[in-house]
Amino acid sequence: MGRMRMLLPDAAEITPSQLPDAYGVSVDHDWYVRVNFVATVDGSVVGSDQRSGSINNEVDGLVFQMLRAWADVIVVGSGTARAEGYDAPVVDPRWVHLREGRAAHPAMAVLSRKAQLPDGMDTMGRDDVFALDSSGDDGVSRCFAQLRERGYRRVLLEGGPTVAGLALDAELVDELCHTTSPRLVGGSAQRMVDGPTFDRPARLLGLVEDDSTLLARWSLR
Ligand SMILES: NC(=O)c1ccc[n+]([C@@H]2O[C@H](COP(=O)([O-])OP(=O)(O)OC[C@H]3O[C@@H](n4cnc5c(N)ncnc54)[C@H](OP(=O)(O)O)[C@@H]3O)[C@@H](O)[C@H]2O)c1
């Protein structure tokens, strides 16, 4: 990582310990859904190995882990859970202080039309790591309603493009956290969303720059 600068809302040099404020992690919400993605300058969400690990970097990893520590529940499509080898989420030691007064780790819901966790996913014996049946036209909306009924309030949707596309189309998302990774990869790799067409305005809430990596927050409300 290099010299981190907040460009919006107020230009200032910041340190990693100020990132939670820049992302409003202590703001209270009855219900708030964030989507988090990293993409290259030319719009790909994966590198040549079809995973996001090859296009992210240290500062994106820091924000990724911070948003996980913010979340009550992480929601992910079964395709991403499989491709990225997801296991039960464990809070990064750097962000443990963000969990004060809440469960030690966020829950995880895998959305699958078969309501099945990927083979080999290690749930670490936790009953807050589960699959939800997201089949049908309103499947993703139904799952989000179930999560709300279970008492979760801070929801972090980690994609992938299929599930994010469905959630965005159904207007379930309050905020998009979007990292632009300073590289181009060409090819015809996936974009951030895949699926239904829609036209939705986005408003820039914040922008941090670190060594040409852009960390943006977009309000979708
Ligand atoms: N750069 C990033 O930040 C980032 C983030 C996330 C993912 N990715 C990349 O995105 C790729 C995965 O993309 P993806 O679109 O396959 O991921 P996805 O959205 O996570 O998963 C797609 C799967 O979701 C399930 N699903 C659940 N509800 C559905 C519904 N109502 N309709 C259709 N399908 C539903 C389907 O599997 P079932 O058969 O189980 O229902 C489907 O195959 C991976 O290469 C991953 O690395 C990148």
The ligand as an SDF file (V2000), in Angstrom:
LIG
                    3D

 48 52  0  0  0  0  0  0  0  0999 V2000
  -14.4280   -9.2370   -8.5710 N   0  0  0  0  0  0  0  0  0  0  0  0
  -15.3010   -9.4780   -7.6350 C   0  0  0  0  0  0  0  0  0  0  0  0
  -15.4550   -8.6610   -6.7240 O   0  0  0  0  0  0  0  0  0  0  0  0
  -16.1210  -10.7430   -7.6730 C   0  0  0  0  0  0  0  0  0  0  0  0
  -17.1120  -10.9280   -6.7090 C   0  0  0  0  0  0  0  0  0  0  0  0
  -17.8730  -12.1080   -6.7620 C   0  0  0  0  0  0  0  0  0  0  0  0
  -17.6480  -13.0390   -7.7670 C   0  0  0  0  0  0  0  0  0  0  0  0
  -16.7000  -12.8180   -8.6860 N   0  0  0  0  0  0  0  0  0  0  0  0
  -16.4550  -13.8140   -9.7570 C   0  0  0  0  0  0  0  0  0  0  0  0
  -17.6760  -14.0890  -10.4120 O   0  0  0  0  0  0  0  0  0  0  0  0
  -17.6670  -15.4370  -10.8900 C   0  0  0  0  0  0  0  0  0  0  0  0
  -18.9440  -16.1520  -10.4710 C   0  0  0  0  0  0  0  0  0  0  0  0
  -20.0170  -15.5480  -11.1470 O   0  0  0  0  0  0  0  0  0  0  0  0
  -21.4900  -16.1430  -11.0410 P   0  0  0  0  0  0  0  0  0  0  0  0
  -22.4060  -15.1840  -11.7190 O   0  0  0  0  0  0  0  0  0  0  0  0
  -21.4950  -17.5820  -11.4270 O   0  0  0  0  0  0  0  0  0  0  0  0
  -21.6590  -16.0670   -9.4560 O   0  0  0  0  0  0  0  0  0  0  0  0
  -22.8850  -16.0620   -8.4460 P   0  0  0  0  0  0  0  0  0  0  0  0
  -23.8490  -14.9830   -8.7620 O   0  0  0  0  0  0  0  0  0  0  0  0
  -22.2170  -16.0380   -7.1380 O   0  0  0  0  0  0  0  0  0  0  0  0
  -23.5320  -17.4810   -8.5670 O   0  0  0  0  0  0  0  0  0  0  0  0
  -24.3330  -17.8780   -9.6370 C   0  0  0  0  0  0  0  0  0  0  0  0
  -25.1760  -19.0150   -9.1400 C   0  0  0  0  0  0  0  0  0  0  0  0
  -26.1290  -18.5180   -8.2290 O   0  0  0  0  0  0  0  0  0  0  0  0
  -27.1550  -19.4580   -8.1300 C   0  0  0  0  0  0  0  0  0  0  0  0
  -28.4430  -18.7820   -8.0640 N   0  0  0  0  0  0  0  0  0  0  0  0
  -29.0600  -18.4830   -6.9010 C   0  0  0  0  0  0  0  0  0  0  0  0
  -30.2550  -17.9240   -7.1250 N   0  0  0  0  0  0  0  0  0  0  0  0
  -30.4060  -17.8550   -8.4490 C   0  0  0  0  0  0  0  0  0  0  0  0
  -31.4750  -17.3890   -9.2670 C   0  0  0  0  0  0  0  0  0  0  0  0
  -32.6030  -16.8970   -8.7520 N   0  0  0  0  0  0  0  0  0  0  0  0
  -31.3160  -17.4460  -10.6070 N   0  0  0  0  0  0  0  0  0  0  0  0
  -30.1660  -17.9380  -11.1180 C   0  0  0  0  0  0  0  0  0  0  0  0
  -29.1470  -18.4270  -10.3840 N   0  0  0  0  0  0  0  0  0  0  0  0
  -29.2480  -18.3780   -9.0500 C   0  0  0  0  0  0  0  0  0  0  0  0
  -27.0170  -20.4090   -9.3050 C   0  0  0  0  0  0  0  0  0  0  0  0
  -26.4760  -21.6310   -8.8080 O   0  0  0  0  0  0  0  0  0  0  0  0
  -27.4340  -22.8510   -8.2660 P   0  0  0  0  0  0  0  0  0  0  0  0
  -27.4570  -23.8180   -9.3640 O   0  0  0  0  0  0  0  0  0  0  0  0
  -26.7590  -23.3120   -7.0260 O   0  0  0  0  0  0  0  0  0  0  0  0
  -28.7640  -22.2640   -8.0010 O   0  0  0  0  0  0  0  0  0  0  0  0
  -25.9800  -19.7320  -10.1780 C   0  0  0  0  0  0  0  0  0  0  0  0
  -25.2090  -20.6240  -10.9080 O   0  0  0  0  0  0  0  0  0  0  0  0
  -16.4520  -16.1090  -10.2960 C   0  0  0  0  0  0  0  0  0  0  0  0
  -15.4590  -16.1780  -11.3130 O   0  0  0  0  0  0  0  0  0  0  0  0
  -16.0170  -15.1610   -9.2010 C   0  0  0  0  0  0  0  0  0  0  0  0
  -14.6410  -15.1920   -9.0010 O   0  0  0  0  0  0  0  0  0  0  0  0
  -15.9270  -11.6830   -8.6710 C   0  0  0  0  0  0  0  0  0  0  0  0
  1  2  1  0
  2  3  2  0
  2  4  1  0
  4  5  1  0
  4 48  2  0
  5  6  2  0
  6  7  1  0
  7  8  2  0
  8  9  1  0
  8 48  1  0
  9 10  1  0
  9 46  1  0
 10 11  1  0
 11 12  1  0
 11 44  1  0
 12 13  1  0
 13 14  1  0
 14 15  2  0
 14 16  1  0
 14 17  1  0
 17 18  1  0
 18 19  2  0
 18 20  1  0
 18 21  1  0
 21 22  1  0
 22 23  1  0
 23 24  1  0
 23 42  1  0
 24 25  1  0
 25 26  1  0
 25 36  1  0
 26 27  1  0
 26 35  1  0
 27 28  2  0
 28 29  1  0
 29 30  1  0
 29 35  2  0
 30 31  1  0
 30 32  2  0
 32 33  1  0
 33 34  2  0
 34 35  1  0
 36 37  1  0
 36 42  1  0
 37 38  1  0
 38 39  2  0
 38 40  1  0
 38 41  1  0
 42 43  1  0
 44 45  1  0
 44 46  1  0
 46 47  1  0
M  CHG  2   8   1  16  -1
M  END
$$$$
